[in-house]
Amino acid sequence: MEITDVRVERLGLDLDEPAGLSRDRAIESRGAAIVLVETDTGITGIGEGVGPEPSIVETIVEEKYRSRLVGEDPLDVERLWQELLTEDLYWDREGQGVSAASGVDIALWDVAGKYHGEPVHRLLGGDTTDDGRLQAYASDLFFDDPEVMAERAAGYVERGFPAVKTHLGRGLDADEERVAALRETIGDAELLVDVNCGYDYPEALRVGRMLADYDVFWYEEPLSPYDTDGLAELRRELDTPVATGENTYTKWSFRDLFEERAVDYAMPDVMRCGGITELRKVCALGEAFDVTVSPHSFSSGVGLAATMQVMASSPACEWLEFDVTGYDLYESLLVSDLDVDDAGRVAVPTDPGIGATLPDDVLAEYGV
Ligand SMILES: [Mg+2]
């Protein structure tokens, strides 16, 4: 089998209302760079690379990586990963070069699954879940008035999700007002708080101490991803577990986080950290350092499918991040319909490959 072409389709849409994050930041649109690896057998693999601008992922894949890949055997996934990630004198150790390679890597695993007629988790060692399902948490609540956030959270819990994640990071008082409202509304359900690197150390410490009063399950990205020492210090000071990793690339950076004892829940993103090949290695590191891996996943259905394939195969993984916002590019990109039970447990795709596709009608409506 030979790769005949590698290309990217960009998808995008504007949100009905801005989604508020920490420090007055907000998302006004969402998009995806869908990587397609075509072969001479008629099998096409699908993947996704996440960067702030899908057009940059597209440029890197098509102008830098494509020529390295065409003519190669797509089943040589590990060798091709080495070519993409380490053959350019390490100029792109982190950032969008790795994101673009992640999209290619996911597509190569999808080709392999389709070639062997198996879901990718079966190629990664098989299913480690009891019943082919992953426990999900509802993601995300964006910053808004406390009563608006509480009402939305109640709706997620009513749908069966035992845990809800919220975006805060606008200062101690504003955060506490919302945490109190959410805790009162969702009762015993778990509450995860994400501040998207919004604080410096003193403020992160004050807010973290407040979160413990409300029995918060994890405190996500309290500090800049550059501040590994600060994360380690915060983790020692606080009772609430620290989660981080969506802005961390490759196994080498996760090794540093783990060696510094800087994280309780590691959150590698399969579409950024180096693809399926790298995520499973980060999971192995998680096992060795006794750190739970809860992959970050807030993107299209392609990324969701790839994330589930790795999570199903790794004993290090807990808590699937599941988008409950009604995103149009989620279920529409899955081969089979989403199957979420009344306890918020999501069935792992069993279609050959990762279980994702790019239908013509989705491309026609959302193609950029
Ligand atoms: Mg986050």
Residues whose N, C-alpha, C, O or C-beta is under 5 A from the ligand:
A	BS01	MG	D194
